[in-house]
Amino acid sequence: MIRRTRKDPDRPTGAEIQAAEHEAAKQRILAQAEAERTPLDDTTQAVPDRRRR
């Protein structure tokens, strides 16, 4: 069994890896939400109830 006797400063810890994965997931969700967002201009246009004859 191999044991590290001293901590390798260049190697990320489990908490750092988890934080990076969390941030990446957050960015993916925000990007998807932005892609699916309805522009404000489309939601503020008035739509008539009836057609004019």
KOLLUM-88216 format. One record per residue (C-alpha): x, y negated, z; residue number from 0. Coordinates in nm, 2 decimals, always signed. Layout:
% residues N
{{X; Y; Z}; NUM}
...
This chain:
% residues 53
{{+0.00; +0.00; +0.00}; 0}
{{+0.13; -0.34; -0.10}; 1}
{{+0.09; -0.63; +0.15}; 2}
{{+0.17; -0.99; +0.09}; 3}
{{+0.37; -1.12; +0.38}; 4}
{{+0.33; -1.48; +0.28}; 5}
{{+0.05; -1.67; +0.11}; 6}
{{+0.10; -1.75; -0.26}; 7}
{{+0.02; -2.12; -0.29}; 8}
{{-0.05; -2.09; -0.67}; 9}
{{-0.31; -1.81; -0.63}; 10}
{{-0.66; -1.94; -0.55}; 11}
{{-0.84; -1.81; -0.24}; 12}
{{-1.18; -1.63; -0.25}; 13}
{{-1.35; -1.95; -0.13}; 14}
{{-1.19; -2.15; -0.41}; 15}
{{-1.29; -1.89; -0.67}; 16}
{{-1.65; -1.89; -0.54}; 17}
{{-1.66; -2.27; -0.55}; 18}
{{-1.54; -2.28; -0.91}; 19}
{{-1.79; -2.02; -1.01}; 20}
{{-2.07; -2.22; -0.84}; 21}
{{-1.96; -2.54; -1.01}; 22}
{{-1.95; -2.36; -1.35}; 23}
{{-2.30; -2.22; -1.30}; 24}
{{-2.43; -2.56; -1.20}; 25}
{{-2.28; -2.72; -1.51}; 26}
{{-2.45; -2.44; -1.73}; 27}
{{-2.79; -2.51; -1.57}; 28}
{{-2.75; -2.89; -1.62}; 29}
{{-2.65; -2.84; -1.98}; 30}
{{-2.95; -2.61; -2.04}; 31}
{{-3.19; -2.85; -1.87}; 32}
{{-3.05; -3.14; -2.08}; 33}
{{-3.10; -2.94; -2.40}; 34}
{{-3.46; -2.86; -2.32}; 35}
{{-3.55; -3.21; -2.19}; 36}
{{-3.83; -3.40; -2.36}; 37}
{{-3.72; -3.75; -2.46}; 38}
{{-3.91; -4.02; -2.27}; 39}
{{-4.03; -4.18; -2.60}; 40}
{{-4.22; -3.86; -2.68}; 41}
{{-4.40; -3.86; -2.35}; 42}
{{-4.52; -4.22; -2.36}; 43}
{{-4.69; -4.23; -2.69}; 44}
{{-5.07; -4.28; -2.67}; 45}
{{-5.28; -4.01; -2.85}; 46}
{{-5.63; -4.11; -2.96}; 47}
{{-5.92; -3.90; -2.82}; 48}
{{-6.11; -3.89; -3.15}; 49}
{{-6.02; -3.93; -3.52}; 50}
{{-6.17; -4.23; -3.70}; 51}
{{-6.39; -4.15; -3.99}; 52}
